[in-house]
Structures are given as structure tokens and as C-alpha cells.
């Protein structure tokens, strides 16, 4: 059969979309040029790679097949540390996004089956090739030296759940860690070596009752350093135009020399899996860092003071510590102009906050803690009448942590029938206390609502083509209404979620049911090539309430499993080829 131009264009228009499964290695050192491999589907026609920053540059392809492309990436010396978003642009359109990380230490590729390394600051890049795979690093250590072994995968673009165990030359286990905290399912070990000698670090993956495998995206980066570990900080928020005095808790903090605050980029939303209650603007624009004006460091804590500019953008910021051993990532804070927001900590037990209720006016209170990086706190909100009657309570935005979407912070809604005083109690779910059990408490007069997702991350289409996509509804606690959904400017692209469509854990407890509406969008003929924003919007059916705009998402999990880690990304778009 002769392949005519029309038939060729038709095949291109209906080809399976390109998919990026894995980036290997997951990153490289600032200032370095990195040899990288992309694996996935429909990749042979790669034209370019786009990043969320001009400080990372694609230098070109060295080899290419449908399932694997190799090439080089150049990282500028001034590139910001941490994860960055990338997309492959092919003749059939863009792939989904993945992450590429900028590190401060030199890279070391992992070698199978056992690798001998020098114990020095570095990032070991590895990959679990199958369920049986284990990785071993052997090295010599000196007595009295403290080293930090920080394995990053889920928070850096991989999908590996694993453990770290440290053994001496007699194969005696000296230290073990599986999850670095109650939210992140990747391990971290800080260890002071008791004597000179040879040691072995084993990296072993989780093999769950369902034979869980992370499929094609089992990469990791193991950062070996002498950096401190941050376990908590207080307060968790700052106001524009005001001084921000913060105490940072942790270990080995005495080497801290200065600190800075940096606006969080879209790729850094690894504490914001759905549902979330932080404002997200999806921006990759990074304003100048805010440097500490005063700082005093001790082994167990650091006291720092910043002056927040009056024009500081509200939302998520992250605190970084500059030490003699390098730059240590602390945790996030919220820059928020609302003077009614409360910063508090559960130092001796539950906290009680007086509130005023107004008949017929919805009351909403929510906490920020786990979403900002607190490693252990799981807040519970309880609303009590003056007579001691429990009016309402709420534990988690939705059960589910680690690789399954979910959020342990709380969000309580209540519609009072009578006006009067009440008491809002905040406690930890298991009544734990301490400096690490801090939270931010917001209050607002608003009814339950929802969040809206667009799938796939970005449409790819030819002019005149009709393409299908999905709208996904993330219900917030107490919302059970039908929802109208539509694409602004395209009257044919609309639908409705039923009120009885369930959002939440399924019967097996390991999956999430997410309501879906399938929509179609026709691309006007003669549309010039390029990226076009899509404004997918929704509102409760028949209501005059607020309109919710959809976000796209960066999906970390295996292709086809919509329950796994999703991070909010900028608004959806269509790539017209």
C-alpha cells in the first residue's frame, strides 16, 4: 500500500501519544554535563527537550529508538538545587512530564552487584532493575565521623519504596531505616561510626503483599554527605512586609552559617499530593531569595530572622540552610497575608481556640502541617459547644500517604443552626506532643468545595482533529453535589459529574476511586502550531457559587495507575502540531 501524504498525516494524528517512563540518572551536579537516557514509548522522533528553567539545556540526541533515547544535558552552575520539570517534544507532540534534579555534589553511577566507593560527599545514581535487585555499597569510615545517607526517589521523580541498612565488616547490622518519616516512604540514615573499619550499606526495595513493583521507574539518587537533618521548625508561616523569626530543630546544626528562603517551584510540590489545602499558582517563576539577617546555630537548633518583602508572593516557600558541609534543605513555610492565621504547637497537649459561629454561615477550619514538611504530626480538628457537645470533627483530608494520593492534614466544615461561641480543639491523632508537632490554623466562612484535574497532562492534536480528555473530580470533605464542567470558549466540551460518584478509598483500601467525566474538544482548522492554554472549569450544578479552574498534574506512578502520586502543575494546555 502506498503511503500518501493524507494517510501519513492521519496516522500521525491518531498515533498513540508518546510516554516518558523513566529518566536515568535522576539528576546531575550543578555546572556539569550529564549523559542521560529516556525510556518510554514513541520516543524515536524526539525533536527537543524543554525544562522549567533556562539553566538546564538539552544538547542533543546521541542514539534514539522508539523506547529509548540517549543524549546530553548541560546544567548551569547557578541552577537552583532540587527537582526540575522536563518534557520531551516529539513529532507526535509532548510526553508527560518527569523530574530532573540539580544536585550540589558530584555524581557516582551505581555499579552492580557490589560497588566499592570512597566515603565522601557525592550522589550515587541507581536503578532497581527487577523485584529481586538489591544494591550494595562498600566503603571505609573513620571513628567519630557522622555521615548522612539520604535516599531520594518518590520526592525526586522515581517510584521506589526501599530501605537502607548499615552493617560492619562482621555483617552485624548497625542501623536501619525504611521510611524517613510518616509521609515520605524513602529512607534516610544519619550515623556516627564507632571505629575505623569497612562498612556496607544495603539498598533493598519494598516487596508488598501484592507483589508491588515500581515497573519502569525505579530510579533513585542516594545523597551521601555530612549535612544536618532538619526535623521541625516554628512558626510555619510568615506575613509579607513583616519580620520572620524562626527556630529550626534538628541534629548536627552547629555548622550552619546562614539561611535563605526560596519560592517553591511547581516541580517542588512533593508534599502536595491531592487533595491539598495550600494555594498553588503553578508558577515556575522564581523571585530572588530572601537571605537571613541574623542567625545563631547550636547542635540541636538554629534561630534565624528574615525580613519578608512587602511584595513577597503568597504561597509556598522553602527554607535552606548554608553550612560548612554544603546546603541543607529544611522544609516549607507559608507566606500568607491573612492576619487571622494562627501558628501554634502541641507542646503539652491539645490546643483550644475560641471561635464565633453565625447561624446559616458555613464555618471552615483547616490545618497545614504535613503539607509543609512536618514529619510526624497528624492533626485532628474538633468543634465543641459551650456545653461540651461535639458539633463536628475531622481527621484527614483523605487517608493515604506516600505513593497513594492522600493528605493527613485536617479540614473541618460546619453549618451552624445557631449563633454563639464555640471551641475549636486541635490535637495529634495519637495525642503526641513536642516542638515537631506544630501547625498553621486557617479559618474562613465557606462551604465545602472540590478540586478539578485535567488528564492527560497536555493534549496533543492536529488542526481540525477532535480529541478526547478526562476531567477528574477531587471532592473535599462534606462535598456531595453534582458538578457542571466545561471548557471555556468551547461550548461543545461540557459534561456533569453526578452527586453520587464516589471519591475516596476503595473497598480494598489500596486504591482511590476518582469520579471521571469524558469530554471531547475539536481543534479549529488552520490553527497554527504551538502551545495553547485550555481553561477547564467547573461549578456545583445549579449554583451561583465559586468557579473552580482545573490543574494539570505531574504523575509519578506507573502508566495507567491514576491513584498514585500526583503533583499540581500549571493550567492544562494543548500542543498543536
ABEGO torsion letter per residue (X at the ends): XBBBAAAAAAAAAABBBBBBABBOBAEBBBGBBBBBBBBEBGAAABABBBBABAABBBAEBABBBAABBBBBBBBBAABBBEBBBBBBBBAAEBBBBBBBBBBABBBBBBBOABBBBBBBBBBBBBBBABAABBBBBBBBBBBGBBBBBBBBAAAAGBABBBBBBBBBAAGBBABBBABABAABABBBBBBBBABBEBBBBBBBBBBBAAGBBAEABABBBBBBBABBBBABBOBABBBBGBBBBBBBBEBGAAABABBBBBBBBAAAAAABBOBBABBBAGBABBBBBBBBABBBBBAABBBBBBBBBAABBBEBBBBBBBBAAEBBBBBBBBBBABAABBBBBBAAEBBBBBBBBBBGBBBBBBBBAAAAGBAABBBBBBBBBAAGBBABBBBBABBEBEABBEBABBBBBBBBABBEBBBBBBBBAAGBBEAABBBBBBBBBBBBBBBBBBOBABBBBBBGBBBBBBBBBBBBBGBABBBBBBBBGBAABBBBBBAABBBEBBAAGABBBBBBBBBBBBBBBGBBBEBBBBBBBBBBBGBABBBBBBBBBBBABBBGBAABBBBBBBBBBBBBX
